[in-house]
Amino acid sequence: MKFSQIDEDAVARMYICQQNRHIQLNLATNHLLLNKEINTQYNIQIENEKANEIIDVICKNKIYPHTLMSDIFADELANKILKKLN
């Protein structure tokens, strides 16, 4: 394997990790927005206004970019975020 190919593989992996992190954040946000209480309380603004809190909860719960959340895990995360926001 050439050195340049290793670099390309590393860049590809980093890109995939970054995309997975965006998917995680969107999934967590969507779970919050689907909750009627949150939807009426914060509406769509939660995505912008509470982004730092959501990221903070994700980091503290060691949700790494290379893993995708199951629906059950996303529900648990949404509940933790709800508690943090209240």
C-alpha positions as CSV (number, residue, x, y, z in Angstrom):
1,M,0.0,0.0,0.0
2,K,1.4,3.4,-1.0
3,F,1.7,6.2,1.5
4,S,-0.8,8.4,-0.5
5,Q,-3.3,5.6,-0.4
6,I,-3.1,5.4,3.4
7,D,-3.7,9.2,3.6
8,E,-6.7,8.8,1.3
9,D,-8.1,6.0,3.5
10,A,-7.6,8.1,6.6
11,V,-9.4,11.1,5.0
12,A,-12.2,8.9,3.9
13,R,-12.6,7.5,7.4
14,M,-12.6,11.0,9.0
15,Y,-15.3,12.1,6.5
16,I,-17.5,9.1,7.3
17,C,-17.1,9.8,11.1
18,Q,-18.0,13.4,10.5
19,Q,-21.1,12.4,8.5
20,N,-22.1,9.9,11.2
21,R,-21.8,12.6,13.9
22,H,-24.2,14.8,11.9
23,I,-26.6,11.9,11.6
24,Q,-26.5,11.4,15.4
25,L,-27.1,15.0,16.1
26,N,-30.0,15.2,13.7
27,L,-31.5,11.9,15.0
28,A,-31.3,13.2,18.6
29,T,-32.8,16.6,17.6
30,N,-35.6,14.9,15.6
31,H,-36.5,12.7,18.6
32,L,-36.8,15.9,20.7
33,L,-38.8,17.7,18.1
34,L,-41.2,14.7,17.8
35,N,-42.0,15.1,21.5
36,K,-45.1,17.2,21.7
37,E,-44.0,19.1,24.9
38,I,-40.7,20.1,23.4
39,N,-42.3,20.9,20.1
40,T,-44.7,23.4,21.7
41,Q,-42.1,24.7,24.1
42,Y,-39.1,25.2,21.9
43,N,-40.3,24.5,18.4
44,I,-37.7,24.3,15.6
45,Q,-35.5,26.8,17.4
46,I,-34.1,24.0,19.6
47,E,-31.8,23.0,16.7
48,N,-30.0,26.3,16.9
49,E,-30.5,27.6,20.4
50,K,-29.8,24.3,22.2
51,A,-27.2,22.8,19.8
52,N,-24.4,23.3,22.4
53,E,-26.3,21.6,25.1
54,I,-27.1,18.7,22.8
55,I,-23.5,18.3,21.8
56,D,-22.4,18.6,25.4
57,V,-24.8,15.7,26.4
58,I,-23.6,13.6,23.5
59,C,-19.9,14.2,24.5
60,K,-20.5,13.5,28.2
61,N,-22.3,10.3,27.4
62,K,-19.4,9.1,25.2
63,I,-21.4,8.9,22.0
64,Y,-18.6,8.7,19.5
65,P,-18.9,9.7,15.8
66,H,-18.1,6.2,14.6
67,T,-21.2,4.6,16.1
68,L,-24.8,5.1,15.0
69,M,-27.5,5.2,17.5
70,S,-30.3,2.6,17.7
71,D,-33.8,4.0,18.2
72,I,-33.8,2.9,21.8
73,F,-30.5,4.6,22.5
74,A,-31.7,7.7,20.7
75,D,-34.8,7.8,23.0
76,E,-32.6,7.5,26.1
77,L,-30.4,10.3,24.8
78,A,-33.5,12.4,24.1
79,N,-34.7,11.9,27.7
80,K,-31.3,12.9,29.0
81,I,-31.3,16.0,26.9
82,L,-34.9,16.8,28.1
83,K,-33.8,16.6,31.7
84,K,-30.8,18.9,31.0
85,L,-33.1,21.5,29.2
86,N,-35.7,21.6,31.9
